[in-house]
Amino acid sequence: ENGDQQDVQEFLAFCIDGLHEDLNRVTQRPATITSEQILADERLGREQGEEVAAALAWCRHLEHGKSILVDLMQGQLRSTVTCSQCQHTSRRFDPFLYLSVPVTKAMMHVTDCINKFLEEERLVGSEQWFCERCERKVDAMKKIDIWKLPPVLVLHLKRFEFDASTLTYRKTENRLSMKLSLMDFTDFCSSEQRDGAVYNVVGVANHLGSFGSGHYTATCRAGGLGQNTWQHFDDALVTPYGGQNV
C-alpha cells in the first residue's frame, strides 16, 4: 500500500481476517461487555478454576466471531502478571492467530525460540504494572503460557532485533533446525490438549533481504506428506525441493 513494504505475517493476518469476516457465522453481535460483566467473569474464574476461566473467555470471544478460520487457526494464551509487593495476580486468556517468537543469534532450534517466548519477564521502570490492590505502579513478573493450540499452527519467527547502539534494526540470519514431521508441542503447553499437539510442517515463508525491504519466497508441501512433495515457489517459478533445508 502506497509503496510500503508489508511483512508476510501482516499480509497473512489481513487475508485471514477478511475471509473470517466473510464467513462469520455470527449475524448479530452482542453489546460490548460491561466492566461489571468482566468482574463477574473474573470472580467465576477464581471460584471455578482456570479451565472454567479459559472456557468462559473463549465463549466471549466466539460471541463476536465464529468461522472455519477461527476453528482451524486460532488458539488461546494465558497471560499472568504478579505484583512483586503484595503478590496479587491478574490473569487473562486471549485468542491468538499466530505465535510471534523471538530469534537470537545463539539459537539453533525452533524450540529455543518457543522457550524464549515462554520465559517469565520482569516489568520494571517505564514498564511497571499498575496493581489494583496496591493502587500504584509496581515492579511485577509477567508470564505468557500456551493454553490451547489450534489444529493449524502458524509460527512467526521474529528475526529483526533492535540495535540500541545504532538505533536500527538488524536481521538474525542463523539457520534453525526443526522436525518436519510429528513435531510434538505438548511440553510447551500449560493445559491438556484434547486433540493432541503433534504437527507436521507443511509450509515455510522465506524472507530474503534486510529490514524494510526484500523478497519473499515459499517452500511448501504439495500433494501430501510423502517424499518428493516439497515445492519451492518464487513468484511464477516453481521448482521441486529436497525438503532437507526448508
MDAnalysis code that builds the backbone (N, CA, C; Angstrom):
import MDAnalysis as mda
import numpy as np

u = mda.Universe.empty(738, n_residues=246, atom_resindex=np.repeat(np.arange(246), 3), trajectory=True)
u.add_TopologyAttr("name", ["N", "CA", "C"] * 246)
u.add_TopologyAttr("resid", np.arange(1, 247))
u.add_TopologyAttr("resname", ["GLU", "ASN", "GLY", "ASP", "GLN", "GLN", "ASP", "VAL", "GLN", "GLU", "PHE", "LEU", "ALA", "PHE", "CYS", "ILE", "ASP", "GLY", "LEU", "HIS", "GLU", "ASP", "LEU", "ASN", "ARG", "VAL", "THR", "GLN", "ARG", "PRO", "ALA", "THR", "ILE", "THR", "SER", "GLU", "GLN", "ILE", "LEU", "ALA", "ASP", "GLU", "ARG", "LEU", "GLY", "ARG", "GLU", "GLN", "GLY", "GLU", "GLU", "VAL", "ALA", "ALA", "ALA", "LEU", "ALA", "TRP", "CYS", "ARG", "HIS", "LEU", "GLU", "HIS", "GLY", "LYS", "SER", "ILE", "LEU", "VAL", "ASP", "LEU", "MET", "GLN", "GLY", "GLN", "LEU", "ARG", "SER", "THR", "VAL", "THR", "CYS", "SER", "GLN", "CYS", "GLN", "HIS", "THR", "SER", "ARG", "ARG", "PHE", "ASP", "PRO", "PHE", "LEU", "TYR", "LEU", "SER", "VAL", "PRO", "VAL", "THR", "LYS", "ALA", "MET", "MET", "HIS", "VAL", "THR", "ASP", "CYS", "ILE", "ASN", "LYS", "PHE", "LEU", "GLU", "GLU", "GLU", "ARG", "LEU", "VAL", "GLY", "SER", "GLU", "GLN", "TRP", "PHE", "CYS", "GLU", "ARG", "CYS", "GLU", "ARG", "LYS", "VAL", "ASP", "ALA", "MET", "LYS", "LYS", "ILE", "ASP", "ILE", "TRP", "LYS", "LEU", "PRO", "PRO", "VAL", "LEU", "VAL", "LEU", "HIS", "LEU", "LYS", "ARG", "PHE", "GLU", "PHE", "ASP", "ALA", "SER", "THR", "LEU", "THR", "TYR", "ARG", "LYS", "THR", "GLU", "ASN", "ARG", "LEU", "SER", "MET", "LYS", "LEU", "SER", "LEU", "MET", "ASP", "PHE", "THR", "ASP", "PHE", "CYS", "SER", "SER", "GLU", "GLN", "ARG", "ASP", "GLY", "ALA", "VAL", "TYR", "ASN", "VAL", "VAL", "GLY", "VAL", "ALA", "ASN", "HIS", "LEU", "GLY", "SER", "PHE", "GLY", "SER", "GLY", "HIS", "TYR", "THR", "ALA", "THR", "CYS", "ARG", "ALA", "GLY", "GLY", "LEU", "GLY", "GLN", "ASN", "THR", "TRP", "GLN", "HIS", "PHE", "ASP", "ASP", "ALA", "LEU", "VAL", "THR", "PRO", "TYR", "GLY", "GLY", "GLN", "ASN", "VAL"])
u.atoms.positions = np.array([
    [0.836, -1.190, 0.000],
    [0.000, 0.000, 0.000],
    [0.874, 1.245, 0.000],
    [0.649, 2.142, -0.949],
    [1.424, 3.382, -1.071],
    [2.925, 3.120, -1.175],
    [3.290, 1.981, -1.736],
    [4.691, 1.652, -1.906],
    [5.372, 1.115, -0.674],
    [4.629, 0.982, 0.451],
    [5.223, 0.481, 1.687],
    [5.364, -1.036, 1.637],
    [6.425, -1.529, 2.284],
    [6.629, -2.967, 2.401],
    [5.746, -3.515, 3.514],
    [5.182, -4.699, 3.301],
    [4.350, -5.347, 4.311],
    [4.968, -6.695, 4.681],
    [5.043, -6.963, 5.974],
    [5.569, -8.239, 6.428],
    [4.596, -9.359, 6.089],
    [5.142, -10.564, 5.931],
    [4.327, -11.680, 5.483],
    [3.256, -12.031, 6.517],
    [3.577, -11.920, 7.819],
    [2.569, -12.269, 8.820],
    [1.459, -11.230, 8.860],
    [1.767, -9.971, 8.516],
    [0.737, -8.941, 8.443],
    [-0.192, -9.219, 7.266],
    [0.397, -9.642, 6.142],
    [-0.415, -9.993, 4.972],
    [-1.302, -11.202, 5.276],
    [-0.729, -12.203, 5.968],
    [-1.499, -13.388, 6.330],
    [-2.662, -13.012, 7.238],
    [-2.391, -12.189, 8.256],
    [-3.447, -11.781, 9.180],
    [-4.545, -11.000, 8.450],
    [-4.143, -10.135, 7.505],
    [-5.112, -9.353, 6.737],
    [-6.015, -10.270, 5.906],
    [-5.409, -11.248, 5.233],
    [-6.186, -12.173, 4.391],
    [-7.134, -13.028, 5.222],
    [-6.611, -13.572, 6.330],
    [-7.436, -14.441, 7.156],
    [-8.571, -13.652, 7.800],
    [-8.292, -12.424, 8.215],
    [-9.330, -11.601, 8.812],
    [-10.433, -11.303, 7.804],
    [-10.035, -11.024, 6.557],
    [-11.035, -10.777, 5.517],
    [-11.895, -11.997, 5.249],
    [-11.261, -13.169, 5.159],
    [-12.006, -14.415, 4.954],
    [-12.914, -14.702, 6.141],
    [-12.400, -14.455, 7.336],
    [-13.202, -14.695, 8.543],
    [-14.458, -13.827, 8.540],
    [-14.307, -12.540, 8.193],
    [-15.476, -11.655, 8.192],
    [-16.511, -12.110, 7.169],
    [-16.045, -12.603, 6.018],
    [-16.984, -13.076, 5.004],
    [-17.677, -14.372, 5.418],
    [-16.999, -15.187, 6.225],
    [-17.533, -16.490, 6.626],
    [-18.073, -16.496, 8.051],
    [-18.099, -15.341, 8.688],
    [-18.511, -15.256, 10.087],
    [-19.957, -15.729, 10.254],
    [-20.141, -16.702, 11.143],
    [-21.475, -17.253, 11.373],
    [-22.281, -16.431, 12.382],
    [-21.630, -15.444, 12.991],
    [-22.342, -14.558, 13.925],
    [-22.986, -13.434, 13.123],
    [-24.288, -13.409, 13.098],
    [-25.008, -12.401, 12.320],
    [-25.388, -11.184, 13.152],
    [-25.528, -11.376, 14.448],
    [-25.873, -10.256, 15.332],
    [-24.938, -10.285, 16.529],
    [-24.031, -9.329, 16.574],
    [-23.044, -9.315, 17.644],
    [-23.628, -8.721, 18.917],
    [-23.222, -9.240, 20.073],
    [-23.752, -8.735, 21.339],
    [-23.191, -7.362, 21.666],
    [-23.815, -6.731, 22.627],
    [-23.327, -5.430, 23.087],
    [-21.954, -5.595, 23.729],
    [-21.196, -4.507, 23.757],
    [-19.876, -4.533, 24.383],
    [-19.996, -4.943, 25.840],
    [-19.131, -5.857, 26.256],
    [-19.187, -6.361, 27.620],
    [-18.889, -5.237, 28.606],
    [-19.652, -5.182, 29.688],
    [-19.507, -4.115, 30.673],
    [-18.431, -4.481, 31.696],
    [-17.989, -3.456, 32.445],
    [-17.000, -3.702, 33.492],
    [-17.561, -4.632, 34.564],
    [-18.870, -4.553, 34.823],
    [-19.491, -5.437, 35.809],
    [-19.437, -6.883, 35.333],
    [-19.670, -7.116, 34.040],
    [-19.590, -8.473, 33.495],
    [-18.161, -9.002, 33.551],
    [-17.201, -8.126, 33.275],
    [-15.797, -8.538, 33.344],
    [-15.446, -8.980, 34.753],
    [-15.870, -8.200, 35.749],
    [-15.590, -8.555, 37.137],
    [-16.293, -9.849, 37.527],
    [-17.521, -10.039, 37.025],
    [-18.258, -11.272, 37.321],
    [-17.565, -12.483, 36.701],
    [-17.057, -12.321, 35.483],
    [-16.320, -13.412, 34.837],
    [-15.052, -13.747, 35.615],
    [-14.333, -12.710, 36.056],
    [-13.105, -12.929, 36.809],
    [-13.393, -13.641, 38.128],
    [-14.473, -13.256, 38.790],
    [-14.841, -13.884, 40.063],
    [-15.202, -15.356, 39.841],
    [-15.958, -15.626, 38.792],
    [-16.326, -17.011, 38.482],
    [-15.093, -17.845, 38.156],
    [-14.135, -17.233, 37.433],
    [-12.906, -17.933, 37.101],
    [-12.093, -18.278, 38.335],
    [-12.034, -17.337, 39.297],
    [-11.300, -17.605, 40.540],
    [-11.964, -18.710, 41.351],
    [-13.294, -18.714, 41.337],
    [-14.017, -19.699, 42.136],
    [-13.997, -21.079, 41.507],
    [-14.085, -21.143, 40.171],
    [-14.233, -22.423, 39.488],
    [-12.924, -22.975, 38.918],
    [-11.876, -22.152, 38.856],
    [-10.601, -22.644, 38.354],
    [-10.290, -22.158, 36.946],
    [-9.051, -22.450, 36.510],
    [-8.558, -21.914, 35.246],
    [-9.261, -22.502, 34.029],
    [-9.646, -23.767, 34.086],
    [-10.340, -24.364, 32.940],
    [-11.645, -23.627, 32.657],
    [-12.365, -23.297, 33.716],
    [-13.622, -22.565, 33.547],
    [-13.345, -21.144, 33.063],
    [-12.313, -20.508, 33.626],
    [-11.975, -19.147, 33.213],
    [-11.593, -19.097, 31.740],
    [-10.802, -20.083, 31.295],
    [-10.393, -20.134, 29.891],
    [-11.582, -20.401, 28.976],
    [-12.441, -21.313, 29.378],
    [-13.625, -21.636, 28.566],
    [-14.564, -20.444, 28.469],
    [-14.714, -19.722, 29.568],
    [-15.584, -18.545, 29.563],
    [-15.017, -17.458, 28.652],
    [-13.695, -17.237, 28.708],
    [-13.067, -16.248, 27.831],
    [-13.213, -16.638, 26.371],
    [-13.102, -17.934, 26.078],
    [-13.252, -18.398, 24.696],
    [-14.686, -18.213, 24.210],
    [-15.653, -18.484, 25.089],
    [-17.057, -18.277, 24.716],
    [-17.335, -16.805, 24.439],
    [-16.762, -15.915, 25.244],
    [-16.919, -14.474, 25.000],
    [-16.333, -14.112, 23.635],
    [-15.191, -14.717, 23.301],
    [-14.560, -14.456, 22.014],
    [-15.453, -14.917, 20.858],
    [-16.062, -16.095, 21.005],
    [-16.895, -16.645, 19.941],
    [-18.210, -15.896, 19.776],
    [-18.612, -15.137, 20.775],
    [-19.829, -14.342, 20.644],
    [-19.709, -13.308, 19.529],
    [-18.475, -12.927, 19.208],
    [-18.246, -11.893, 18.189],
    [-17.782, -12.476, 16.859],
    [-17.294, -13.701, 16.871],
    [-16.806, -14.252, 15.612],
    [-16.692, -15.758, 15.625],
    [-17.445, -16.418, 14.747],
    [-17.344, -17.869, 14.556],
    [-17.193, -18.140, 13.069],
    [-16.124, -18.802, 12.704],
    [-15.931, -19.184, 11.312],
    [-14.985, -20.368, 11.265],
    [-14.848, -20.962, 10.096],
    [-13.924, -22.073, 9.961],
    [-12.485, -21.629, 10.193],
    [-12.194, -20.331, 9.954],
    [-10.849, -19.818, 10.210],
    [-10.554, -19.809, 11.703],
    [-11.548, -19.434, 12.513],
    [-11.390, -19.473, 13.968],
    [-11.206, -20.912, 14.431],
    [-12.028, -21.810, 13.882],
    [-11.962, -23.220, 14.268],
    [-10.598, -23.824, 13.968],
    [-10.021, -23.451, 12.841],
    [-8.784, -24.085, 12.387],
    [-7.524, -23.400, 12.888],
    [-7.545, -22.078, 13.034],
    [-6.285, -21.356, 13.154],
    [-6.115, -20.524, 14.414],
    [-7.133, -20.440, 15.251],
    [-6.988, -19.622, 16.456],
    [-6.820, -20.489, 17.697],
    [-5.838, -20.110, 18.512],
    [-5.605, -20.765, 19.790],
    [-5.814, -19.780, 20.919],
    [-5.333, -20.152, 22.114],
    [-5.562, -19.318, 23.288],
    [-4.306, -19.268, 24.158],
    [-3.982, -18.064, 24.622],
    [-2.844, -17.843, 25.512],
    [-3.337, -17.450, 26.903],
    [-2.567, -17.838, 27.908],
    [-2.814, -17.357, 29.268],
    [-1.728, -16.347, 29.624],
    [-2.153, -15.158, 30.062],
    [-1.223, -14.113, 30.467],
    [-1.399, -13.859, 31.962],
    [-0.303, -13.968, 32.715],
    [-0.354, -13.793, 34.163],
    [0.637, -12.723, 34.579],
    [0.182, -11.760, 35.362],
    [1.050, -10.715, 35.910],
    [0.921, -10.756, 37.427],
    [2.074, -10.805, 38.126],
    [2.083, -10.913, 39.583],
    [2.842, -9.748, 40.190],
    [2.211, -9.055, 41.132],
    [2.821, -7.917, 41.816],
    [3.965, -8.399, 42.708],
    [5.095, -7.730, 42.640],
    [6.245, -8.117, 43.450],
    [6.118, -7.648, 44.892],
    [5.137, -6.768, 45.166],
    [4.960, -6.236, 46.512],
    [3.958, -7.049, 47.333],
    [2.767, -7.253, 46.780],
    [1.701, -7.924, 47.526],
    [1.349, -9.298, 46.973],
    [1.980, -9.669, 45.855],
    [1.747, -10.968, 45.198],
    [0.359, -11.089, 44.573],
    [-0.339, -9.973, 44.442],
    [-1.622, -10.003, 43.729],
    [-1.393, -10.399, 42.285],
    [-2.261, -11.250, 41.748],
    [-2.087, -11.784, 40.398],
    [-3.289, -11.450, 39.525],
    [-3.000, -10.979, 38.326],
    [-4.020, -10.747, 37.310],
    [-3.825, -11.776, 36.207],
    [-4.908, -12.376, 35.769],
    [-4.833, -13.439, 34.773],
    [-5.823, -13.178, 33.648],
    [-5.353, -13.367, 32.413],
    [-6.206, -13.185, 31.238],
    [-6.011, -14.358, 30.286],
    [-7.069, -14.662, 29.550],
    [-6.993, -15.655, 28.487],
    [-7.376, -14.957, 27.186],
    [-6.443, -14.949, 26.233],
    [-6.648, -14.204, 24.990],
    [-6.437, -15.106, 23.784],
    [-7.189, -14.878, 22.703],
    [-7.001, -15.663, 21.479],
    [-5.767, -15.200, 20.715],
    [-5.204, -16.097, 19.898],
    [-4.097, -15.719, 19.023],
    [-4.274, -16.392, 17.673],
    [-3.772, -15.713, 16.641],
    [-3.783, -16.244, 15.282],
    [-2.447, -16.878, 14.932],
    [-1.375, -16.291, 15.409],
    [-0.042, -16.866, 15.226],
    [0.813, -16.528, 16.439],
    [1.836, -17.332, 16.684],
    [2.767, -17.089, 17.771],
    [3.989, -16.375, 17.220],
    [4.258, -15.168, 17.698],
    [5.450, -14.418, 17.306],
    [6.550, -14.715, 18.307],
    [7.531, -15.507, 17.901],
    [8.579, -15.940, 18.815],
    [9.908, -15.296, 18.421],
    [10.723, -14.887, 19.407],
    [11.976, -14.187, 19.108],
    [13.066, -15.137, 18.633],
    [13.944, -14.619, 17.760],
    [15.105, -15.373, 17.281],
    [16.360, -14.566, 17.613],
    [17.301, -15.189, 18.322],
    [18.580, -14.557, 18.608],
    [19.692, -15.350, 17.928],
    [20.867, -14.742, 17.853],
    [21.987, -15.369, 17.158],
    [22.424, -16.682, 17.801],
    [22.193, -16.811, 19.108],
    [22.651, -18.005, 19.820],
    [21.733, -19.207, 19.622],
    [20.567, -18.991, 19.044],
    [19.594, -20.078, 18.920],
    [19.930, -21.005, 17.757],
    [19.633, -22.290, 17.954],
    [19.918, -23.295, 16.935],
    [18.668, -24.059, 16.514],
    [17.630, -24.040, 17.336],
    [16.432, -24.833, 17.081],
    [15.195, -23.963, 17.274],
    [14.143, -24.271, 16.550],
    [12.897, -23.519, 16.685],
    [12.365, -23.611, 18.111],
    [12.601, -24.726, 18.771],
    [12.141, -24.868, 20.153],
    [12.828, -23.867, 21.079],
    [14.055, -23.433, 20.731],
    [14.720, -22.383, 21.527],
    [13.903, -21.099, 21.493],
    [13.335, -20.799, 20.336],
    [12.522, -19.586, 20.181],
    [11.250, -19.676, 21.019],
    [10.623, -20.852, 21.032],
    [9.390, -21.025, 21.799],
    [9.677, -20.925, 23.292],
    [10.777, -21.537, 23.728],
    [11.145, -21.439, 25.144],
    [11.399, -19.997, 25.549],
    [12.032, -19.227, 24.676],
    [12.282, -17.803, 24.967],
    [10.973, -17.040, 25.069],
    [10.038, -17.333, 24.184],
    [8.717, -16.696, 24.200],
    [7.996, -16.968, 25.521],
    [8.204, -18.148, 26.080],
    [7.511, -18.555, 27.300],
    [8.238, -18.144, 28.574],
    [9.407, -17.514, 28.448],
    [10.151, -17.096, 29.630],
    [9.399, -16.027, 30.424],
    [9.569, -16.061, 31.741],
    [8.986, -15.036, 32.591],
    [9.718, -13.718, 32.365],
    [8.978, -12.623, 32.377],
    [9.537, -11.294, 32.098],
    [9.316, -10.379, 33.293],
    [10.350, -9.626, 33.658],
    [10.243, -8.688, 34.773],
    [9.855, -7.306, 34.251],
    [8.790, -6.742, 34.798],
    [8.309, -5.426, 34.400],
    [8.801, -4.389, 35.403],
    [9.738, -3.560, 34.966],
    [10.324, -2.546, 35.837],
    [10.422, -1.226, 35.077],
    [10.795, -0.163, 35.797],
    [10.999, 1.133, 35.158],
    [9.747, 1.632, 34.457],
    [9.901, 1.997, 33.205],
    [8.775, 2.520, 32.425],
    [7.731, 1.452, 32.117],
    [8.068, 0.179, 32.332],
    [7.140, -0.919, 32.053],
    [6.447, -1.432, 33.308],
    [6.550, -0.687, 34.407],
    [5.900, -1.118, 35.641],
    [4.401, -1.330, 35.424],
    [3.839, -2.206, 36.244],
    [2.436, -2.603, 36.133],
    [1.618, -1.944, 37.237],
    [0.395, -1.509, 36.906],
    [-0.480, -0.917, 37.920],
    [-1.196, -2.029, 38.676],
    [-0.897, -2.149, 39.957],
    [-1.514, -3.165, 40.811],
    [-2.784, -2.597, 41.434],
    [-3.914, -3.278, 41.209],
    [-5.186, -2.806, 41.739],
    [-5.209, -2.859, 43.262],
    [-4.497, -3.827, 43.841],
    [-4.504, -3.948, 45.292],
    [-3.609, -2.881, 45.935],
    [-2.430, -2.659, 45.370],
    [-1.521, -1.633, 45.901],
    [-1.946, -0.231, 45.484],
    [-2.758, -0.162, 44.404],
    [-3.250, 1.102, 43.863],
    [-2.115, 2.015, 43.413],
    [-1.098, 1.419, 42.813],
    [0.026, 2.191, 42.263],
    [0.811, 1.289, 41.318],
    [1.704, 1.909, 40.560],
    [2.557, 1.130, 39.670],
    [3.660, 0.448, 40.465],
    [3.895, -0.813, 40.134],
    [4.868, -1.604, 40.890],
    [5.685, -2.465, 39.914],
    [6.832, -2.951, 40.389],
    [7.558, -3.978, 39.658],
    [6.717, -5.254, 39.686],
    [6.764, -5.998, 38.608],
    [5.933, -7.201, 38.525],
    [6.600, -8.226, 37.623],
    [6.086, -9.451, 37.696],
    [6.542, -10.542, 36.836],
    [5.408, -10.917, 35.890],
    [5.739, -10.976, 34.601],
    [4.748, -11.325, 33.584],
    [5.118, -12.652, 32.940],
    [4.108, -13.491, 32.733],
    [4.340, -14.814, 32.143],
    [3.267, -15.101, 31.114],
    [3.697, -15.505, 29.905],
    [2.792, -15.932, 28.845],
    [2.867, -17.452, 28.738],
    [1.712, -18.114, 28.688],
    [1.664, -19.564, 28.541],
    [0.743, -19.933, 27.386],
    [1.076, -21.014, 26.717],
    [0.203, -21.556, 25.665],
    [-0.852, -22.416, 26.330],
    [-2.105, -22.012, 26.173],
    [-3.193, -22.737, 26.839],
    [-3.911, -23.681, 25.875],
    [-4.197, -23.209, 24.685],
    [-4.946, -24.022, 23.711],
    [-4.321, -23.834, 22.336],
    [-3.872, -24.927, 21.737],
    [-3.286, -24.866, 20.399],
    [-4.357, -25.132, 19.344],
    [-4.277, -24.453, 18.200],
    [-5.243, -24.676, 17.129],
    [-4.831, -25.875, 16.268],
    [-5.747, -26.415, 15.471],
    [-5.383, -27.502, 14.551],
    [-4.296, -27.095, 13.556],
    [-4.335, -25.838, 13.100],
    [-3.311, -25.312, 12.196],
    [-2.538, -24.232, 12.945],
    [-1.263, -24.489, 13.211],
    [-0.450, -23.570, 13.999],
    [0.490, -22.787, 13.092],
    [0.489, -21.452, 13.252],
    [1.379, -20.581, 12.499],
    [2.408, -19.997, 13.459],
    [3.693, -20.200, 13.151],
    [4.779, -19.612, 13.925],
    [5.395, -18.473, 13.130],
    [5.518, -17.324, 13.763],
    [6.179, -16.173, 13.153],
    [7.530, -16.004, 13.835],
    [8.611, -16.202, 13.104],
    [9.950, -16.072, 13.661],
    [10.394, -14.612, 13.558],
    [10.534, -13.961, 14.696],
    [10.899, -12.536, 14.725],
    [12.416, -12.412, 14.587],
    [12.861, -12.186, 13.359],
    [14.292, -12.171, 13.060],
    [14.906, -10.774, 13.082],
    [14.131, -9.767, 13.381],
    [14.668, -8.403, 13.412],
    [14.811, -7.938, 14.848],
    [16.054, -7.619, 15.238],
    [16.363, -7.134, 16.581],
    [16.748, -5.659, 16.521],
    [16.359, -4.918, 17.557],
    [16.715, -3.508, 17.618],
    [18.109, -3.365, 18.222],
    [18.984, -2.691, 17.496],
    [20.351, -2.443, 17.953],
    [20.393, -1.041, 18.574],
    [20.496, -1.009, 19.914],
    [20.463, 0.282, 20.614],
    [21.671, 1.152, 20.279],
    [22.798, 0.537, 19.893],
    [23.999, 1.322, 19.603],
    [23.891, 2.086, 18.290],
    [23.152, 1.527, 17.328],
    [22.998, 2.178, 16.024],
    [21.584, 2.701, 15.789],
    [20.673, 2.387, 16.740],
    [19.261, 2.795, 16.631],
    [18.627, 2.275, 15.349],
    [19.039, 1.083, 14.934],
    [18.483, 0.459, 13.738],
    [18.131, -0.997, 14.048],
    [17.368, -1.579, 13.144],
    [17.030, -2.995, 13.274],
    [17.986, -3.827, 12.423],
    [18.379, -4.970, 12.955],
    [19.231, -5.874, 12.212],
    [18.586, -7.259, 12.181],
    [18.880, -7.983, 11.148],
    [18.265, -9.287, 10.946],
    [19.191, -10.400, 11.414],
    [18.631, -11.357, 12.131],
    [19.394, -12.535, 12.536],
    [19.276, -13.577, 11.429],
    [20.407, -13.999, 10.899],
    [20.420, -14.860, 9.714],
    [20.679, -16.331, 10.037],
    [20.874, -16.678, 11.326],
    [21.226, -18.060, 11.646],
    [20.100, -19.029, 11.295],
    [20.494, -20.183, 10.771],
    [19.524, -21.221, 10.430],
    [19.030, -21.911, 11.698],
    [17.774, -22.313, 11.680],
    [17.169, -23.017, 12.805],
    [16.722, -24.404, 12.358],
    [16.969, -25.389, 13.184],
    [16.543, -26.750, 12.859],
    [15.190, -27.039, 13.504],
    [14.465, -27.981, 12.896],
    [13.148, -28.357, 13.409],
    [12.706, -29.646, 12.737],
    [12.038, -30.498, 13.480],
    [11.463, -31.700, 12.872],
    [10.382, -31.281, 11.876],
    [10.413, -31.868, 10.697],
    [9.416, -31.527, 9.685],
    [8.159, -32.372, 9.814],
    [8.246, -33.465, 10.553],
    [7.088, -34.341, 10.733],
    [6.972, -34.750, 12.199],
    [5.732, -34.845, 12.659],
    [5.430, -35.334, 14.008],
    [6.168, -34.544, 15.094],
    [6.135, -33.224, 14.973],
    [6.720, -32.346, 15.976],
    [5.727, -32.199, 17.130],
    [6.128, -32.602, 18.331],
    [5.230, -32.623, 19.485],
    [5.427, -31.363, 20.339],
    [4.346, -30.579, 20.485],
    [4.389, -29.337, 21.259],
    [3.792, -29.505, 22.660],
    [3.528, -30.737, 23.075],
    [2.863, -30.963, 24.356],
    [3.595, -30.312, 25.515],
    [4.920, -30.421, 25.539],
    [5.705, -29.900, 26.661],
    [5.678, -28.379, 26.751],
    [5.246, -27.708, 25.687],
    [5.182, -26.244, 25.699],
    [3.830, -25.727, 26.180],
    [2.888, -26.623, 26.408],
    [1.526, -26.226, 26.768],
    [1.308, -26.325, 28.274],
    [0.472, -25.426, 28.793],
    [0.191, -25.385, 30.226],
    [-1.140, -26.031, 30.578],
    [-1.795, -26.620, 29.604],
    [-3.028, -27.356, 29.863],
    [-3.077, -28.553, 28.919],
    [-3.943, -29.490, 29.236],
    [-4.077, -30.679, 28.401],
    [-4.664, -30.310, 27.043],
    [-4.051, -30.839, 25.982],
    [-4.549, -30.599, 24.622],
    [-5.414, -31.787, 24.200],
    [-6.702, -31.595, 24.215],
    [-7.631, -32.715, 23.990],
    [-7.448, -33.372, 22.629],
    [-7.051, -32.595, 21.641],
    [-6.858, -33.137, 20.291],
    [-5.390, -33.384, 19.986],
    [-4.536, -33.343, 21.019],
    [-3.115, -33.559, 20.805],
    [-2.398, -32.287, 20.394],
    [-1.075, -32.383, 20.322],
    [-0.263, -31.211, 19.974],
    [0.881, -31.617, 19.052],
    [0.601, -32.537, 18.133],
    [1.615, -33.029, 17.200],
    [1.345, -32.435, 15.824],
    [2.402, -31.856, 15.219],
    [2.240, -31.128, 13.961],
    [3.236, -31.615, 12.909],
    [2.821, -31.463, 11.656],
    [3.694, -31.637, 10.500],
    [3.883, -30.285, 9.828],
    [5.113, -29.959, 9.495],
    [5.377, -28.710, 8.783],
    [4.902, -28.860, 7.339],
    [4.067, -27.933, 6.877],
    [3.551, -28.001, 5.514],
    [3.966, -26.794, 4.678],
    [4.533, -25.754, 5.313],
    [4.944, -24.601, 4.532],
    [5.824, -23.659, 5.337],
    [6.762, -23.030, 4.629],
    [7.648, -22.041, 5.240],
    [7.726, -20.833, 4.313],
    [7.485, -19.653, 4.868],
    [7.660, -18.412, 4.106],
    [9.058, -17.880, 4.389],
    [9.815, -17.583, 3.344],
    [11.213, -17.159, 3.474],
    [11.366, -15.690, 3.095],
    [12.095, -14.951, 3.926],
    [12.385, -13.551, 3.631],
    [13.838, -13.414, 3.207],
    [14.038, -12.813, 2.045],
    [15.381, -12.546, 1.541],
    [15.575, -11.037, 1.531],
    [16.608, -10.564, 2.219],
    [16.846, -9.126, 2.259],
    [17.082, -8.641, 3.666],
    [16.936, -7.332, 3.866],
    [17.196, -6.708, 5.156],
    [15.925, -6.061, 5.670],
    [16.051, -5.344, 6.801],
    [14.890, -4.686, 7.386],
    [14.365, -3.595, 6.444],
    [13.060, -3.612, 6.192],
    [12.446, -2.579, 5.365],
    [12.385, -2.889, 3.893],
    [13.030, -3.969, 3.454],
    [12.987, -4.320, 2.036],
    [13.291, -5.802, 1.896],
    [13.097, -6.311, 0.707],
    [13.418, -7.716, 0.483],
    [12.416, -8.402, -0.429],
    [12.512, -9.722, -0.448],
    [11.705, -10.535, -1.346],
    [11.272, -11.790, -0.598],
    [10.029, -12.211, -0.816],
    [9.506, -13.400, -0.159],
    [9.391, -14.561, -1.135],
    [9.789, -15.739, -0.668],
    [9.523, -16.988, -1.381],
    [8.837, -17.931, -0.398],
    [8.396, -19.072, -0.888],
    [7.736, -20.056, -0.019],
    [8.170, -21.459, -0.415],
    [8.340, -22.291, 0.580],
    [8.636, -23.696, 0.373],
    [7.525, -24.494, 1.036],
    [6.797, -25.283, 0.256],
    [5.579, -25.912, 0.766],
    [5.479, -27.367, 0.325],
    [4.763, -28.128, 1.125],
    [4.405, -29.479, 0.731],
    [3.179, -29.413, -0.165],
    [3.256, -30.033, -1.301],
    [2.134, -30.060, -2.241],
    [1.882, -31.506, -2.640],
    [0.742, -32.041, -2.223],
    [0.440, -33.424, -2.577],
    [0.616, -34.400, -1.442],
    [0.511, -33.929, -0.192],
    [0.582, -34.853, 0.932],
    [1.892, -34.785, 1.674],
    [2.082, -35.747, 2.595],
    [3.237, -35.745, 3.477],
    [4.306, -36.742, 3.051],
    [4.158, -37.340, 1.892],
    [5.136, -38.311, 1.436],
    [6.416, -37.659, 0.946],
    [7.336, -38.493, 0.445],
    [8.586, -37.981, -0.083],
    [8.361, -37.278, -1.419],
    [9.293, -36.387, -1.742],
    [9.265, -35.658, -3.019],
    [7.998, -34.819, -3.193],
    [7.491, -34.279, -2.077],
    [6.289, -33.442, -2.172],
    [6.591, -31.969, -1.922],
    [7.851, -31.633, -1.608],
    [8.209, -30.244, -1.349],
    [8.416, -29.494, -2.658],
    [7.839, -28.276, -2.725],
    [7.992, -27.406, -3.887],
    [8.438, -26.026, -3.409],
    [9.291, -25.393, -4.201],
    [9.756, -24.043, -3.868],
    [9.092, -23.048, -4.812],
    [8.434, -22.042, -4.239],
    [7.675, -21.062, -5.004],
    [8.380, -19.709, -4.944],
    [8.795, -19.208, -6.099],
    [9.465, -17.912, -6.210],
    [8.764, -17.134, -7.312],
    [7.770, -16.344, -6.916],
    [6.879, -15.683, -7.880],
    [6.282, -16.736, -8.810],
    [6.493, -16.629, -10.110],
    [5.908, -17.581, -11.055],
    [6.744, -18.849, -11.221],
    [7.930, -18.877, -10.634],
    [8.823, -20.023, -10.788],
    [8.571, -21.034, -9.673],
    [8.251, -22.273, -10.060],
    [8.002, -23.361, -9.105],
    [8.966, -24.488, -9.419],
    [9.759, -24.894, -8.427],
    [10.740, -25.952, -8.639],
    [10.631, -26.989, -7.519],
    [10.904, -28.268, -7.838],
    [10.910, -29.307, -6.793],
    [12.012, -29.024, -5.786],
    [11.763, -29.463, -4.536],
    [12.718, -29.190, -3.453],
    [12.937, -30.462, -2.664],
    [14.188, -30.633, -2.196],
    [14.521, -31.870, -1.482],
    [13.867, -32.022, -0.130],
    [13.544, -30.863, 0.519],
    [12.867, -30.927, 1.800],
    [13.793, -31.087, 2.973],
    [15.111, -31.035, 2.779],
    [16.032, -31.169, 3.896],
    [16.300, -29.844, 4.593],
    [16.366, -28.757, 3.829],
    [16.616, -27.429, 4.368],
    [15.560, -26.470, 3.822],
    [14.443, -26.375, 4.535],
    [13.355, -25.522, 4.066],
    [13.342, -24.201, 4.819],
])
